[in-house]
Amino acid sequence: QVQLVESGGGLVQAGDSLRLSCAASGRTFSRDVMGWFRRAPGKEREFVSAITWTGTTTYSAEFLKGRFTISSDNAKNTVYLQIASLKPEDTAVYYCAICQSLVGCPEVGSWGQGTQVTVSS
């Protein structure tokens, strides 16, 4: 059974940086694409970024403007999302997912439970 567990969220101040982690377990992930989504209060869940499990290829949403960096550590079965210069509008629940494909992660096979990020001004 595939399990995705996010961590690293919390309450931070605007301008801070944060690294979210997604630990995957349950099978081998060498051929998978892993993605991050977020859902802000009152909004629909939106795609943030995705990466091939080998870490060789990434795809990110246009709105990120360089503040978000996705990476992977195969040895730890973990995918990361580094967020720099956090803004109050980054406040959201951030979800990890197993994607069917890289560009925009249009179909998701499994979701994590999410980790809350709250940015105060």
Backbone bond lengths (Angstrom), bond angles and torsions (degrees), N, CA, C in turn:
res aa  C-N    CA-C-N  psi(-1)  N-CA   C-N-CA  omega(-1)  CA-C   N-CA-C  phi
1 Q - - - 1.453 - - 1.527 110.22 -
2 V 1.311 115.54 124.64 1.454 120.56 -179.53 1.523 110.19 -72.46
3 Q 1.315 115.01 136.41 1.453 120.21 176.88 1.527 109.21 -135.33
4 L 1.330 115.38 132.56 1.457 122.65 176.73 1.518 107.86 -120.06
5 V 1.309 116.54 124.64 1.458 120.76 -177.66 1.522 109.28 -124.79
6 E 1.331 115.11 114.16 1.463 120.50 178.05 1.526 110.99 -88.15
7 S 1.317 115.41 152.75 1.464 121.83 175.41 1.513 108.81 -155.81
8 G 1.319 115.47 169.09 1.447 120.18 175.72 1.513 115.40 104.24
9 G 1.310 117.02 -6.79 1.453 119.53 178.31 1.515 111.76 -74.44
10 G 1.318 116.00 174.18 1.458 120.68 178.46 1.504 111.53 162.40
11 L 1.319 114.78 -168.82 1.458 122.37 177.85 1.520 108.79 -97.79
12 V 1.324 116.25 121.23 1.450 121.75 -178.57 1.523 109.18 -132.14
13 Q 1.322 115.62 169.17 1.456 120.57 177.83 1.515 110.57 -99.12
14 A 1.304 115.66 154.18 1.456 120.82 176.92 1.534 109.32 -55.79
15 G 1.328 114.78 135.93 1.451 120.49 -178.16 1.510 113.96 96.79
16 D 1.326 117.29 -17.99 1.465 121.41 178.29 1.526 110.77 -72.18
17 S 1.322 114.92 168.46 1.450 121.76 173.92 1.524 109.17 -117.05
18 L 1.317 115.00 157.90 1.454 120.11 -176.83 1.516 108.47 -149.42
19 R 1.335 116.40 145.20 1.456 119.65 173.36 1.518 109.46 -122.20
20 L 1.311 114.71 119.30 1.452 121.37 176.49 1.522 109.31 -93.08
21 S 1.330 115.48 145.64 1.462 121.03 179.17 1.517 109.95 -121.44
22 C 1.318 115.50 149.65 1.455 122.01 175.45 1.526 107.31 -133.79
23 A 1.314 116.02 108.86 1.461 121.24 179.28 1.515 109.06 -93.09
24 A 1.321 115.78 125.04 1.464 121.49 -177.91 1.530 110.54 -107.15
25 S 1.300 116.24 142.23 1.455 120.79 178.82 1.519 110.21 -150.75
26 G 1.305 115.95 166.26 1.453 120.62 175.50 1.513 115.38 113.50
27 R 1.318 117.09 -23.29 1.466 120.67 176.95 1.521 108.33 -168.11
28 T 1.318 115.82 -175.49 1.460 120.90 176.56 1.522 109.90 -83.70
29 F 1.317 116.86 136.41 1.463 120.98 -174.42 1.517 113.21 -113.62
30 S 1.297 119.04 16.12 1.459 121.89 -169.57 1.529 113.43 -61.75
31 R 1.320 118.25 -24.79 1.462 119.93 -178.02 1.516 112.91 -106.59
32 D 1.306 116.89 10.12 1.459 119.94 -174.52 1.517 112.83 -89.63
33 V 1.313 112.78 163.08 1.457 122.32 168.08 1.528 106.71 -111.78
34 M 1.309 115.86 130.93 1.454 121.11 -179.19 1.523 108.99 -111.49
35 G 1.309 116.14 142.31 1.451 119.31 -177.30 1.514 113.31 -134.70
36 W 1.325 114.88 162.73 1.457 123.17 172.66 1.520 109.00 -121.03
37 F 1.308 115.17 136.97 1.450 123.50 173.66 1.522 107.87 -126.08
38 R 1.318 115.76 168.45 1.467 119.32 172.53 1.526 109.57 -146.25
39 R 1.325 114.44 152.19 1.457 121.36 175.14 1.513 108.78 -128.99
40 A 1.310 115.25 111.28 1.461 120.71 177.25 1.528 109.68 -82.52
41 P 1.322 118.08 157.83 1.470 120.86 -179.90 1.517 111.63 -54.58
42 G 1.321 116.39 126.67 1.447 121.34 176.92 1.523 115.07 77.29
43 K 1.311 117.38 5.61 1.469 120.56 -178.53 1.524 110.86 -121.81
44 E 1.317 114.82 165.40 1.451 120.04 176.83 1.535 110.02 -78.24
45 R 1.305 114.48 157.09 1.454 119.56 176.44 1.535 109.22 -65.19
46 E 1.323 117.23 137.22 1.461 120.90 -178.20 1.521 110.75 -128.68
47 F 1.311 114.74 149.89 1.456 121.93 178.26 1.520 110.04 -71.09
48 V 1.333 115.75 139.77 1.460 121.08 177.80 1.531 110.46 -112.30
49 S 1.328 116.38 -59.17 1.459 119.27 -174.32 1.514 109.98 -162.92
50 A 1.346 116.32 157.18 1.458 121.12 178.56 1.522 109.89 -143.65
51 I 1.319 115.59 156.87 1.453 121.19 -177.01 1.516 109.56 -147.96
52 T 1.333 116.01 142.53 1.450 118.59 171.09 1.518 108.54 -70.64
53 W 1.304 117.27 146.93 1.456 119.57 -173.07 1.522 111.73 -59.31
54 T 1.313 117.71 -29.45 1.462 120.04 177.26 1.526 111.91 -70.98
55 G 1.325 116.48 -14.52 1.457 120.47 179.45 1.515 114.60 83.28
56 T 1.319 117.07 6.31 1.461 119.21 -173.91 1.522 113.32 -82.75
57 T 1.306 117.03 -23.72 1.464 119.90 -176.02 1.521 110.07 -135.98
58 T 1.326 115.45 135.57 1.460 120.82 177.15 1.523 110.09 -129.17
59 Y 1.314 115.31 160.78 1.465 122.11 175.05 1.508 106.70 -146.08
60 S 1.332 116.36 132.28 1.453 120.22 -176.80 1.515 111.34 -131.58
61 A 1.317 115.11 153.08 1.454 120.55 178.22 1.525 110.40 -65.91
62 E 1.321 115.91 150.02 1.465 121.18 -175.66 1.527 112.68 -63.88
63 F 1.326 117.18 -31.18 1.461 119.17 -173.15 1.529 113.00 -72.36
64 L 1.325 117.93 -10.80 1.458 120.44 -173.51 1.518 112.99 -64.53
65 K 1.311 116.70 -32.59 1.467 122.49 176.94 1.513 112.62 52.48
66 G 1.313 117.16 37.65 1.448 121.47 171.49 1.513 116.01 82.28
67 R 1.331 118.38 0.62 1.461 118.67 -177.07 1.527 113.09 -86.68
68 F 1.305 117.03 -14.85 1.459 122.06 -176.43 1.529 109.76 -111.09
69 T 1.324 116.65 133.77 1.453 121.60 178.41 1.521 109.52 -130.93
70 I 1.320 115.47 123.25 1.460 120.33 178.01 1.521 109.04 -100.24
71 S 1.320 116.42 143.62 1.462 121.21 178.95 1.520 109.11 -152.14
72 S 1.318 115.67 169.24 1.464 119.46 -179.63 1.520 110.66 -140.38
73 D 1.312 114.86 152.40 1.461 122.11 175.51 1.522 106.69 -127.80
74 N 1.314 115.85 100.70 1.455 120.04 -175.26 1.529 112.14 -61.98
75 A 1.315 116.13 -37.64 1.459 120.08 -177.47 1.525 111.53 -63.07
76 K 1.317 116.42 -29.22 1.465 121.37 -179.26 1.517 112.48 -101.76
77 N 1.330 117.14 0.49 1.470 120.41 -176.57 1.524 110.97 51.68
78 T 1.307 115.57 44.09 1.458 120.55 -173.98 1.521 110.78 -132.81
79 V 1.321 115.01 139.72 1.453 122.74 174.56 1.529 107.69 -114.42
80 Y 1.306 115.99 143.03 1.461 120.91 -176.24 1.528 110.91 -120.83
81 L 1.318 114.77 154.90 1.453 121.72 170.43 1.524 107.27 -132.78
82 Q 1.300 115.22 109.21 1.466 121.67 177.91 1.528 108.09 -91.72
83 I 1.323 116.42 128.09 1.456 120.88 179.80 1.525 108.26 -120.73
84 A 1.295 116.18 121.80 1.464 121.14 179.71 1.530 110.26 -105.26
85 S 1.329 114.36 158.58 1.475 121.12 176.09 1.520 111.90 46.39
86 L 1.287 115.97 56.05 1.467 120.90 -176.36 1.511 111.88 -59.14
87 K 1.321 114.40 143.17 1.461 122.81 179.40 1.526 109.19 -120.42
88 P 1.313 117.48 155.28 1.474 119.05 177.74 1.529 112.42 -54.29
89 E 1.321 117.45 -33.00 1.467 119.88 179.92 1.526 113.12 -72.16
90 D 1.321 117.34 -6.04 1.471 120.70 173.02 1.530 111.33 -82.79
91 T 1.314 117.03 -5.98 1.453 120.32 177.68 1.522 110.11 -59.41
92 A 1.328 115.77 122.78 1.459 120.88 -175.29 1.522 109.41 -175.69
93 V 1.300 115.07 168.43 1.462 120.70 165.81 1.524 106.55 -90.62
94 Y 1.309 116.47 127.22 1.454 121.81 -178.29 1.527 109.17 -103.76
95 Y 1.327 114.55 128.66 1.457 121.62 -175.53 1.523 111.04 -116.01
96 C 1.305 114.46 141.38 1.457 121.94 171.91 1.531 108.21 -96.59
97 A 1.330 116.75 149.74 1.454 119.74 -177.62 1.520 111.29 -150.16
98 I 1.314 115.91 154.48 1.457 121.75 168.52 1.515 106.89 -96.15
99 C 1.319 116.41 120.44 1.453 122.27 -173.79 1.530 111.10 -98.45
100 Q 1.331 114.65 149.83 1.460 119.55 174.99 1.518 111.44 -77.00
101 S 1.322 117.00 -27.26 1.453 121.36 177.58 1.518 109.25 -152.90
102 L 1.333 116.14 170.08 1.455 121.26 -169.17 1.528 113.73 -80.24
103 V 1.328 117.09 -49.71 1.457 120.61 -169.87 1.531 110.69 -71.81
104 G 1.291 114.81 104.70 1.452 120.45 177.95 1.506 115.53 75.55
105 C 1.316 117.70 -1.47 1.463 121.53 -179.95 1.533 110.22 45.54
106 P 1.332 119.07 61.41 1.466 122.00 -173.13 1.523 115.00 -66.76
107 E 1.304 117.47 -24.50 1.460 121.38 177.84 1.524 108.54 -133.04
108 V 1.330 114.47 135.28 1.461 120.60 -176.42 1.516 110.12 -113.63
109 G 1.336 115.19 131.50 1.452 119.36 179.01 1.523 111.99 -87.39
110 S 1.316 117.44 -40.02 1.462 121.72 -179.24 1.520 109.31 -144.84
111 W 1.335 115.26 148.15 1.467 122.20 177.80 1.523 109.67 -118.48
112 G 1.329 114.96 149.85 1.444 119.64 166.60 1.514 109.86 -85.78
113 Q 1.313 116.20 179.21 1.466 119.67 -176.73 1.526 112.65 -84.60
114 G 1.321 116.98 -14.36 1.457 121.23 177.37 1.514 113.04 96.86
115 T 1.327 115.49 153.79 1.458 121.92 174.50 1.530 108.30 -134.00
116 Q 1.306 116.63 132.53 1.457 121.96 -174.92 1.519 111.03 -82.25
117 V 1.318 115.05 130.64 1.465 122.03 172.11 1.521 107.60 -118.74
118 T 1.311 116.21 123.04 1.455 121.93 178.68 1.517 108.80 -122.75
119 V 1.325 116.00 123.73 1.453 121.82 -177.35 1.520 109.04 -112.15
120 S 1.310 115.76 119.06 1.469 119.86 179.22 1.525 109.60 -94.67
121 S 1.318 114.77 148.53 1.475 119.80 -177.98 1.512 111.79 -89.07
